[in-house]
Amino acid sequence: MAQQINFGSTPAEREEAFISLYKKVFPSAAKYVSKMGGSFDDAKDVFQDALVIFYERTAKAAITLQTNEKAYLLGIVKNLWAAKFRENTLYTPLDMQDDMMEEEESQPSQNKLMHLLETAGQKCMEILKAFYYDNLPANTIAALFGYSGIHSATVQKYKCMEKVRETIKEKSLAYEDFVE
Amino acid sequence: MRTSLNEIKLIDDHLFNTGTTEDELLFDAMLILNPALQSQVMWQKKSHFIVQQYSRKKLRAEIKAAHQKLFNENRYKTFRNRIMHFFDSV
C-alpha cells in the first residue's frame, strides 16, 4: 500500500499534520516506551525526535511509503529507543544533540549568529527554510511569500543566501571561534 | 540574474550535486583559476548548516506546540487519558 506523505506548506497545515500523526501513532509509541521501562517524558522526547526525522526524510526525498506511515514512524521510534541501549548511554534528544554539536563546533559564536539572523534577517531565513529544508515547490513559495512568480522567488532565494553568507562571513571573522 | 547570484547558484549545484557533468567540470576549472571561490564554497556550506539548524529549531517548536495542544486542550481529553494510562504504574 503506497502512501504519499504531505505536511502542507504553512505552519497551520503542519500543525494539523503533526496532531494527526500524534493521534495515529503516539499511543503505540507510548505503549512501547512504557513497556520498555521508559517514562512519559522519554516517550515524548523520542516521539518528537522521530517526527523531526520523519519530516526531514519526507521533505528531502518526497518519499512514497511502501508501508503505512504508522509502521514507518513507529520503526523510527523503536530504532531511536534501541540506540539508547546500543550506545549504553542515556538517551539524548535531538535538540540536545544539536546543542552539544554547537558547543563542540562553535560556541558561543553560532548562538550569536543564529540570534542575529533570527532577528535581523528573519524573512530571509524563512525563505531559505522553505526552499532548502521544507523543500517546497518554487510556485508554492512564490505564493506564500507574495512574489509574482517562480523567477522572482528563485532570485530572492539567491539574494537571501548571499545576504546570510555575507553576514556569517563578516560576523564569523569577528567571532573567531566559528572559523575552523 | 546578476553575476554574484549566478555564482551562488553554481555553488549550490556543486554542493547538492544538481548540475550537469559539464557544469561540474567547469566548476572544477573555476576553482583552480579562482582560489577565492574555494572560500565562498566554505561560507556557503556554513550558511546551509545554519539554515538547517534554524529550520530544525522552528520545526521542533511547531511539534511542541502540537503536543501542548493535545495535552492541554479539553477536546483531546480522551486521547490524553489513553496515553497517561500507559504510565499509571510507572
Chai-1 contact restraints between the chains, C-beta under 6 A:
chainA,res_idxA,chainB,res_idxB,connection_type,confidence,min_distance_angstrom,max_distance_angstrom,comment,restraint_id
A,P11,B,E62,contact,1.0,0.0,6.0,A-B,restraint_1
A,R14,B,E62,contact,1.0,0.0,6.0,A-B,restraint_2
A,E15,B,A66,contact,1.0,0.0,6.0,A-B,restraint_3
A,F18,B,I63,contact,1.0,0.0,6.0,A-B,restraint_4
A,F18,B,A66,contact,1.0,0.0,6.0,A-B,restraint_5
A,I19,B,A66,contact,1.0,0.0,6.0,A-B,restraint_6
A,Y22,B,L70,contact,1.0,0.0,6.0,A-B,restraint_7
A,P27,B,R82,contact,1.0,0.0,6.0,A-B,restraint_8
A,A30,B,I83,contact,1.0,0.0,6.0,A-B,restraint_9
A,A30,B,F86,contact,1.0,0.0,6.0,A-B,restraint_10
A,K31,B,F86,contact,1.0,0.0,6.0,A-B,restraint_11
A,S34,B,F86,contact,1.0,0.0,6.0,A-B,restraint_12
A,S34,B,F87,contact,1.0,0.0,6.0,A-B,restraint_13
A,F40,B,F87,contact,1.0,0.0,6.0,A-B,restraint_14
A,Q48,B,I63,contact,1.0,0.0,6.0,A-B,restraint_15
A,L51,B,I63,contact,1.0,0.0,6.0,A-B,restraint_16
A,D95,B,R60,contact,1.0,0.0,6.0,A-B,restraint_17
A,M125,B,Y54,contact,1.0,0.0,6.0,A-B,restraint_18
A,L128,B,V51,contact,1.0,0.0,6.0,A-B,restraint_19
A,K129,B,S55,contact,1.0,0.0,6.0,A-B,restraint_20
A,Y132,B,V51,contact,1.0,0.0,6.0,A-B,restraint_21
A,Y133,B,S55,contact,1.0,0.0,6.0,A-B,restraint_22
A,V155,B,M1,contact,1.0,0.0,6.0,A-B,restraint_23
A,Y158,B,L5,contact,1.0,0.0,6.0,A-B,restraint_24
A,Y158,B,I8,contact,1.0,0.0,6.0,A-B,restraint_25
A,M161,B,I8,contact,1.0,0.0,6.0,A-B,restraint_26
A,E162,B,I8,contact,1.0,0.0,6.0,A-B,restraint_27
A,V164,B,S47,contact,1.0,0.0,6.0,A-B,restraint_28
A,R165,B,W43,contact,1.0,0.0,6.0,A-B,restraint_29
A,R165,B,Q44,contact,1.0,0.0,6.0,A-B,restraint_30
A,R165,B,S47,contact,1.0,0.0,6.0,A-B,restraint_31
A,I168,B,K46,contact,1.0,0.0,6.0,A-B,restraint_32
A,I168,B,S47,contact,1.0,0.0,6.0,A-B,restraint_33
A,K169,B,W43,contact,1.0,0.0,6.0,A-B,restraint_34
